[in-house]
Amino acid sequence: MCHGVEMIGLLALLLAAVQPFPRDFRTQMIDTNGTKLFVRVGGTGPAVVMLHGFGDTGDMWAPIAAKLVKDHWVIVPDLRGMGLSAHPDTGYTKKNQAADIAGVLDQLKVAKADLVTHDIGNMVGYAFAAQYPSRVTRWVVIDAPLPGIGDWDNIVRSPLLWHFNFRGPDVERLVAGRERIYLDRFWNELSANPKAIDEATRRHYAALYARPHAMHDAFEQFGAFAQDAVDNKAFLAAGKLTMPVLAVGAEKSFGAAQADTLRFVATDVTGAIVPGSGHWIMEENPDATTRLVVDFLTK
């Protein structure tokens, strides 16, 4: 369990800003793969693991968790170096972060689970599914590419993705104390409707990304993409994934291209679209996103 007046105060502040997880969820720090991940756990039944991306934390999944917890064991970590998880200096390849998730499941004695992922969580999810295919029953992968896969070489040339190479000590000095300004750029430019990411949500995540070392570690997530691409090509060379995959693109972001990308790495892919949404699917159209995820995992 999380202890300490400081942690309790921080949690209270942050939970006031976004939809909280149901009360029967517990939170704990789990030792895994040389680090500690902050994990929310609730419910009983088949396990489902939900992985967030940059600009969010595991908090983004609360609306879906509230639906799934009725008949699932829902496990929602913050990724290494993000949210309330520990901030190690290294280990940000997605192959290594997949081992973080495997360690969480080992500690919880979960043999296999469904996966629901978004953004950088997609990349960790692919590395997990490729390395531990017997532990993934189904995968919902939402609105982000996979390094080295499909049209990656053209995707990284998009002017919208300049942030993939925006890092280093001077960049960190520029952003320090201005995390909200930096994050506003993502919410404003990569959304269909910036007003859908309301002020409370922006304050919530800006506070988390302003924590010590948090932005440095977020930059490291992008800095690992070159190695991630090498790793992903090796995963693909070993064979495609065979579990059912729902590839969800946002209408105003990756759209149908999400399913096109996943067909490079998986044999059983169904495509879906979150209408009227940009990249921030849980902020812009949580109802449609929740329906897609819940329907796929419960059918």
N, C-alpha and C positions, 0 to 999 in steps of 0.2 A: 504494500500500500504506500501511497505518497504521504510523507510526514513533513512536519515543520511549519511554523507560522507563516514563513515567507511563501512556501509553495501553496498553502491553503488560501492565503490572500490573493496570490496571483490567479489561482484557479477561479476564485469567486469573481474577480474582476473580469476575467476572460469569458466565463460562462454567462455572464450577464449580457454579453454583446451578441451572441448567436444562439440558435436553437440548441438547447442542451441535450445530451443523451438521456434516455430514460433513467429514472432513479435507481432501477435495479442493476444498472451497469456499475462495475467497480473499476478503479484505475490502479495500476501498479507499474513499477519499474522492473523490467525483466532483463537480467544479465544474458547477453547473447553475443557470440562472435567477437569478444573483446570490447564490447560497449554495453550501454544500457538503453533500452527503448521504453518510452512511455506508452502504455497499452491500455485501451479501454476494452473491457470484456463483459458480455452480458448474454443471457438467454440459454436455452438448451436446444439440442437437436443437431442437424448437420452443420458443420462449421463453415463459416464464410469469413475471409480475410479481406479487408478493404484498405487500399493503399492510395494515399493522396499524392499531390505533386507540389510544384513551386507555387507560391502565392497563397497556398492553403496549408492546413495541417489536417490531421485525422478528424478534426471538428467538422469538416465539410460534410461528412457522411451521416451526421445525426438524423436527418429526415428519413434516409433509407434504413438506417439501423433501427429506428423506431418501428418500422414495418416488419423487418426481418426478425427482430428479436422474439416475436411471437412464436416462431417455430424454427429458429436457427440459433446456433451458438455464434455470436458475432464478435469478431476480434479486429480491433482498429488501432494499429500502432501509428505513432509519429515516426517517420523515417529518421535514420541516422543524421544527427546534426540539425534536425528541424523540430519545430514545435517544442515540446517539453522533454524530448529525448536528449541524451548526452551528446556532447560536441567533441568527438575525437578529431585529431588533426588529419587523419588519413582514412582510407577505406571507402571512398565514394564511387568506385566503379559499381555498376549495377549488379555485376556478378557477385561481388562481395556483399552487397546489401541484400541480395537474395539469401545469402547464408545467414544474415541477421534475422530474416523472417523465418527461415527454417529453424533457427535456434529458439525463436519465440514459440513456434508450434511444438517443438520438443519439450520446452518447459511446461507448456499447457497440456502436454500429452495428446496432441491432435495429430492423427496419422495423415489425414487428407482434408482438403477444404476446397470450397469454391473461392475464386478470386474476383474481386471487383477493383478496378484500378483506373486512375486518371493521370494524365500528364507524366511526370517523372515516375509516378507509380506504375505506369504502363511498362516502362523500361525495366524496373525492378521485377515486375510481374512476369515479363518474358524471360528474364534470366532465371527466375524461380521455376517457372513451368518447364523451361528447357533443361535445367539441372535436376529437377525433382518431378518428372512428369507423373509419376504414380501418386504424388501428393495433391494433384490438382484435378478436381472433378469437372469443373466448368470455369470459364473465364469470361468476364465482361470487361472489355478494354475500351477506354473512352478518350477520344479526341487528343491524340498526340502521336507522333511518329516513333519509330524504333531506330536508333542509330545504326547506320550501315545497311539498313534493309530497304528494299524497294527504291523509291525515288529520293532517298536520303540526300544524295549529292546535290540535287536541285533544291530540295527543301531548305537546306542550310544556307542557300544563297538568297533566301527571301529577306528583303530589307526589314520585315517585321521581326526577324529572329536575330537581330544584331546582338542581343543579350547573350547568345550562346558563347561569345568570345569576350564578354565584358567582365573582366576580373583582374585581380592583382592588387598589390598594396595601395597604389594611388587611387584606384577605383574604390577600394574599401574606405579610404579617407574621404572621398567625394560623397559616398552614400551614408557614412556614419552620422547619425542624428537626423538624416533626411530619408529614412527608410520609407516613410509614408509617401513622400514624393515619388520615389523610385517605384514603389508598388502601384501607385495610382496609374502610372504609365501602362502597366500590364492590364489592370482592370478597365481602363478607359479605351485602350487601343485594340485589345483582343476580345472585346465583348461586342455583342450586337446592340446592347442598350446599357451604357455605363451606369444609368440610374438604378439598374437592377442590383448592382453591388452597392448596398446602402451604406450610410455613414457608420453605423454600428459595426457592420461587417468589416469595413476598411480599418476602423480603429482596432478591432479585435486582432486581425492578422498583422497589422503594422506593429502592435505591441509585442507580438511573438517574434517577429523578425528583427525587432530592435534589441532583443536579448543578447547578452555577450556572445560573440563568435557566431551568431546565427546567420548573418548575411555572408560572412566568409564561407561558411559551410554550404550555404545555398549556391554560391559561386562555384564551389568545388563539385557540386552535382553536375553542373554544365561542363566544368573543366575535364571531367572524366569521359566525355562523349567520344573522344578519339579512341580510347581503349575500349569503350563499350561497343563501338562499331566493329572492332577486331573480334571481340568476344562473341558478338551476335552472329557474325559471319561463320565463326567456328561452330556455334550452336546449330545454325541452319544446315551446315555441311553434314552434321551428324543425323539430320532428319527433321521432318516437320512434326509439329505438335498434332496430336490426334484427338484431344478432348474437345467437346463443343465450345465454340467461341462466339460470343456476341460482340461484334465490332461496332461501336456507337460513335458516330461523328456528329458534332454540332452543325446545324444547318448553315450558320454563318462562319464556320471555321473549317474543320477537315471534311465534314460532310461524308459523301460516299467514298472518298479517298481513304477513310479509316479502314473500311472493309477491304479495299484493294490492297492496302499495306499488309493487313493480317493474313491475306491469302498467300503471301510469300512464305509465311512461317507456319501456317496451320492448314489442315485439310478439311476441317468442318467449321466453316465460318458463315455466320448469318449477319447481315448488315442491318443497321437501324439508324435513324436520324432523330436528334433532339430538335424539334422545330423552334424557330424564333430565338435561337440562342447562339451566342458566340462561345468561346472556349470555356467560360465559367459556368458550366452546365448546372451545378447545384445552387448557384446564386441566381442564374438567369431563368432557368426553367426546372426547378426541383421536382415539380409534380410529374412532368413527362419523363424526366430521368428516372425518378423512383419507380414509375410504372414499368418502364423498360427493364430495369434491373430485377425488380421483384417478380415480374412475369417470367423472365428467363430462368431465374433460379428456383421457381416453384412449379414450373410446368412439368 
